[in-house]
Amino acid sequence: MVETVFTEEDRKYLRKLAEEVPKLRIIMEELLETIDVLGDEELLRSIRASERDIREGRLLSFKGLLKELDLDEKEV
């Protein structure tokens, strides 16, 4: 049977790796979400339309939305 022996430097690198793995997982999840969005043409059209609305000033404030919906701020 083979016995594995770790040096102090090995342990240091393993600890560092253990700290980085959760960060890598988050990055991978974000990349997969980005790929999903980029693969959805309808969603991309909607995003582009929203960006045009913002550039052209077609915005509604929260208070404006409440007024349009005939709601009082206290009701929300």
N, C-alpha and C positions, 0 to 999 in steps of 0.2 A: 504494500500500500504506500502511496506517495503522500508525504506530509508537506503541506504548504507553509512556508515561513514568510511573514511579512516584516519588512523593515519599518522603522519609524517613518521614513519618507513614503513608503507604500501606504501606510495608515493615513498619513497626511493627505495624500492624493485621493484616497478612498473617501475620506471625510468631505473633501472639497467636491468630489463627484456627487456624493449623496446630497449636498446642498444645492447643486446645480440641476439635478434631475427634475424637481418640481417646476423649475423655471422653464426647462426645455419642454415639459409637458404642456404648459400654458401656451408657449410659442407655437407648438404643433397644433393645438386646438384652434388658435387664432388663424393660423395658415389654412386649416381645413375650412373654417367659416368663410374666409376670404375666397377660397376656391369655389365654395358653394354659391356665394353671391355673384362672382364673376361668371359662373356658368348659368345663371338665371337671367335670360334676356329681358323678361318682363320686369323683374326687379330693377335691373340696370336702367331700363327706360323710365321707370318711376323715379329712381334716384336722380337721373338727368333732368326730368321735368321739375322735380322739387328744387334742384339747384338753380334752374332758370327762374322759378318763382321767387327764390331768395334774391337773385341778382336783380330782378325787375321790381322788387319791393312788394310783391304780393304776399304779404305776411299778415297775421292776425295775432295780436297780443293775447295773453291769457285773459285779461279783463275784457277785451273785445270779444273773445270766444264766449265768455260767460254771458255777456250782454246779448250776443247773437242767439244763444241758447235759452235766453230769458231765465238765467239762474243768478242767484245771489251768491257772492263769494263765501258767505257763511254756510251755504248749503253743500259746498264741496269739501 
